[in-house]
Amino acid sequence: KVGFSPPTRVFEAAGAAACLITDHWAGIETFFASGRELLVAASAAEVVVYLRGIGPREAHSIGGAMRERALQEHTYALRAQQVHGILQASRGNLPQPAARRVQPEATVPRANSFKLVIFGLSITSSWGNGHATTFRALARALHCRGHRVVFYERNEKWYASNRDLPAPEYCELKLYDDWNSILPEVRRDLNDCDVAMVGSYCPDGIRAIEELALSRVPVKTFYDIDTPVTLAALRQRGETGYLKAAQ
């Protein structure tokens, strides 16, 4: 229903020319040939058969063939070319990407730049969560394009003692200890922003969404970085600690 692709680990094994034994997943034959470029096992018994029957020379041959196929057909560079070609065909000629990487400091102000206010789990600490790197990449990219990003993060002690980015240069960080104390500032930011976003697992997500609902923000969004967990909780209990089904 939603397409398919191999797990990243499959390509990592290919890059190392390893002889891979994998479980069967839909579409595997689109990427690699079973028996020649990798080994597909439907049961533990088949894994045992492969381990006992495949010698070092044959394993080396299979791993080498998988690596060769990956380098020819499954590199990121090739995928980028394919996507670019598809977009050109469907939307006309697109400008070629700039060869020089734009640093966060070198912003490009534009007439249509906007202000984005984010309420998230954390951007200052990547300790024990995958949210920080996601928000950092988003904020950094928007900053490079001349947009303004404001990030609200509750000052949790476990993140405070494990901060690897205490002062991100590409967004305006607003750490707070108590939601009620920061609420006047929240309302001021919502009053003049163009987009507001609440992220999953935000400690004050429910209250932040309530403020968004009452505000005049043109674009109100929810960024779910934990979609399966959120949907399961909404189905079972009707709410999570950061989102209610009614919202």
URTADA-V812897 format. One record per residue. N is the residue number from 1. SS is DSSP state (A for helix, B for strand, O for the rest). OMEGA is omega in radians with two decimals (999 if undefined). Layout:
N_SS_OMEGA ; N_SS_OMEGA
This chain:
1_O_-3.07 ; 2_O_-3.12 ; 3_O_-3.10 ; 4_O_2.96 ; 5_O_3.14 ; 6_O_3.00 ; 7_O_-3.14 ; 8_A_-3.11 ; 9_A_3.14 ; 10_A_-3.12 ; 11_A_3.06 ; 12_A_3.09 ; 13_A_3.12 ; 14_A_3.14 ; 15_A_3.12 ; 16_O_-3.10 ; 17_O_3.13 ; 18_O_3.02 ; 19_O_-3.00 ; 20_O_2.93 ; 21_B_-3.07 ; 22_B_2.99 ; 23_B_-3.10 ; 24_O_3.05 ; 25_O_-3.05 ; 26_O_3.05 ; 27_O_-3.08 ; 28_A_-3.10 ; 29_A_3.09 ; 30_A_-3.03 ; 31_A_-3.09 ; 32_O_-3.12 ; 33_O_3.13 ; 34_B_3.12 ; 35_O_-3.14 ; 36_O_-3.10 ; 37_O_3.02 ; 38_B_-3.10 ; 39_B_-3.11 ; 40_B_-3.13 ; 41_B_3.13 ; 42_O_-3.11 ; 43_O_3.08 ; 44_A_-3.14 ; 45_A_3.14 ; 46_A_3.06 ; 47_A_3.13 ; 48_A_3.13 ; 49_A_3.13 ; 50_A_-3.09 ; 51_A_-3.12 ; 52_A_-2.99 ; 53_A_-3.10 ; 54_O_3.14 ; 55_O_-3.11 ; 56_A_-3.11 ; 57_A_3.13 ; 58_A_3.10 ; 59_A_3.11 ; 60_A_3.14 ; 61_A_3.14 ; 62_A_3.13 ; 63_A_3.12 ; 64_A_3.13 ; 65_A_3.12 ; 66_A_3.13 ; 67_A_3.13 ; 68_A_3.11 ; 69_A_-3.12 ; 70_A_-3.13 ; 71_A_-3.12 ; 72_A_-2.95 ; 73_A_-2.95 ; 74_O_3.09 ; 75_O_3.08 ; 76_A_-3.13 ; 77_A_3.13 ; 78_A_3.12 ; 79_A_3.13 ; 80_A_3.10 ; 81_A_-3.13 ; 82_A_3.13 ; 83_A_-3.14 ; 84_A_3.13 ; 85_A_3.12 ; 86_A_3.14 ; 87_A_3.10 ; 88_A_-3.11 ; 89_A_-3.05 ; 90_A_-3.05 ; 91_A_-3.09 ; 92_O_-3.09 ; 93_O_3.08 ; 94_O_3.09 ; 95_O_3.10 ; 96_O_3.13 ; 97_O_-3.14 ; 98_O_-3.13 ; 99_O_-3.11 ; 100_O_3.12 ; 101_O_3.13 ; 102_O_3.11 ; 103_O_-3.10 ; 104_O_-3.10 ; 105_O_-3.07 ; 106_O_-3.12 ; 107_O_3.14 ; 108_O_-3.13 ; 109_O_3.14 ; 110_O_-3.11 ; 111_O_-3.10 ; 112_O_3.10 ; 113_O_-3.08 ; 114_O_3.08 ; 115_B_3.14 ; 116_B_3.07 ; 117_B_-3.09 ; 118_B_2.98 ; 119_B_-3.02 ; 120_O_3.13 ; 121_O_3.13 ; 122_O_2.96 ; 123_O_-3.07 ; 124_O_-3.08 ; 125_O_3.09 ; 126_O_-3.12 ; 127_O_3.04 ; 128_O_3.11 ; 129_O_3.10 ; 130_O_-3.08 ; 131_A_-3.03 ; 132_A_-3.12 ; 133_A_3.10 ; 134_A_-3.14 ; 135_A_3.12 ; 136_A_-3.14 ; 137_A_-3.13 ; 138_A_-3.10 ; 139_A_-3.14 ; 140_A_-3.11 ; 141_A_3.13 ; 142_A_3.10 ; 143_A_3.12 ; 144_A_-3.12 ; 145_O_3.04 ; 146_O_-3.14 ; 147_O_3.14 ; 148_B_-3.13 ; 149_B_3.05 ; 150_B_-3.08 ; 151_B_3.07 ; 152_B_3.13 ; 153_B_3.07 ; 154_B_-3.04 ; 155_O_3.14 ; 156_O_-3.03 ; 157_A_-3.09 ; 158_A_3.03 ; 159_A_-3.14 ; 160_A_-3.12 ; 161_O_3.14 ; 162_O_-3.10 ; 163_O_3.06 ; 164_O_3.06 ; 165_O_-3.05 ; 166_O_-3.09 ; 167_O_3.13 ; 168_O_-3.06 ; 169_O_-3.06 ; 170_O_3.04 ; 171_O_3.10 ; 172_B_-3.07 ; 173_B_3.09 ; 174_B_3.08 ; 175_B_3.14 ; 176_B_3.14 ; 177_O_-3.06 ; 178_O_-3.08 ; 179_A_-3.10 ; 180_A_-3.13 ; 181_A_-3.10 ; 182_A_-3.02 ; 183_A_3.11 ; 184_A_3.12 ; 185_A_3.08 ; 186_A_-3.11 ; 187_A_3.09 ; 188_A_3.13 ; 189_A_3.13 ; 190_A_-3.08 ; 191_A_-3.09 ; 192_O_3.12 ; 193_O_-3.13 ; 194_O_-3.14 ; 195_B_3.04 ; 196_B_-3.07 ; 197_B_3.01 ; 198_B_-3.13 ; 199_B_3.09 ; 200_O_-3.12 ; 201_O_3.02 ; 202_O_-3.05 ; 203_O_3.13 ; 204_O_-3.06 ; 205_A_-3.10 ; 206_A_3.13 ; 207_A_3.09 ; 208_A_3.12 ; 209_A_3.08 ; 210_A_3.11 ; 211_A_3.10 ; 212_A_-3.11 ; 213_A_-3.11 ; 214_A_-3.07 ; 215_O_3.11 ; 216_O_3.13 ; 217_O_-3.10 ; 218_O_-3.10 ; 219_B_-3.11 ; 220_B_-3.00 ; 221_B_3.00 ; 222_B_-3.10 ; 223_B_-3.07 ; 224_O_3.11 ; 225_O_-3.10 ; 226_O_-2.96 ; 227_A_-3.12 ; 228_A_3.14 ; 229_A_-3.14 ; 230_A_-3.08 ; 231_A_3.12 ; 232_A_-3.13 ; 233_A_3.14 ; 234_A_3.12 ; 235_A_-3.05 ; 236_A_-3.01 ; 237_A_-3.13 ; 238_O_3.10 ; 239_B_2.99 ; 240_O_3.09 ; 241_O_-3.08 ; 242_O_-3.11 ; 243_O_3.03 ; 244_B_-3.13 ; 245_O_-3.13 ; 246_O_3.14 ; 247_O_999
